[in-house]
Amino acid sequence: MARALHAAGFRRGDIVLNTFSYNLTPGGFIFDSGARALGCPVIPAGPSDKATQVDLMAQFRPAAYAGTPDFLKILLDAWQEADRGAAPIRKALVSGAALPASLRDHLEGRGVAVRQAYATADLGAIAHETGLVDGTTLPGMVVTEGLILEIVRPGSDQPVPDGEVGEIVVTRLDPVYPLIRFGTGD
């Protein structure tokens, strides 16, 4: 996850508000360990209520956010409703929910540079957005090194032609935790 966070602009010393859950799913730990690998202190907030999150933001002034895109909007709205001035969050790596263009535009209009990652509990980061030095997000995603990603006809092992919808199947040749042709269901 560190590569995806770095591609989203996270840098050593950036305080990260991590709103992914730390229980029942490993999402919180996956993003937390990636941020710590970059030297970023992490607020392990999980998906707690928005009032608590706003208080955490006021006290610790996180520059970065990890969580779902819709929850980031909820937090920024709550911050504004609390009349706390400019929100400290300036960059975000979002995952776990859709990021429609309208929501991305809304978040970026509020001063937050947003990139997204595709991850699963089984594999961690599978792919992430990246961009140019000027902040322009490049189209598509970069597949995480060491993974083989296929898009197949659901229920089969047959690849679909470019541009067609199919299921994502991932292979990770890792001696500790190998996954061969893992069907994500996505």
VENPEBEL-V318479 format. One line per field, one symbol per residue. ss: DSSP state (@ for helix, = for strand, . for the rest). psi: psi as a letter, one per 40 degrees, with the letter a starting at -180 (. if undefined). burial: 1 if it has 16 or more other C-alpha atoms within 10 Angstrom, else 0. A space follows every 10 residues. Layout:
ss->???
psi->???
burial->???
This chain:
ss->.@@@@@@... .....===.. ......@@@@ @@@@@@@... .==......@ @@@@@@@@@@ ...====.@@ @@@@@@@@@@ @......... ====...... @@@@@@@@@. ..======== ...=====.. =.....=... .==...==== ==......=. ......==== ==......== ===...
psi->dddddddeeh ihehhhhhei ieidiedddd dddddddefh ihhgdafiid ddddddddde fheihhaidd dddddddddd defeahidhe iihiieiigi ddddddddee ehhhiiihii ddeahdiiii aideehhiia ihhhieihhi hihheiehii iheihaihhh hhghddgihh fhhde.
burial->1111111111 1001111111 1100011111 1101110111 1111111001 0011001000 1111111111 1110110110 0000001111 1111110010 0001001000 0111111111 0011111111 0000001000 1111001011 1111000010 0000011111 1100000010 011000
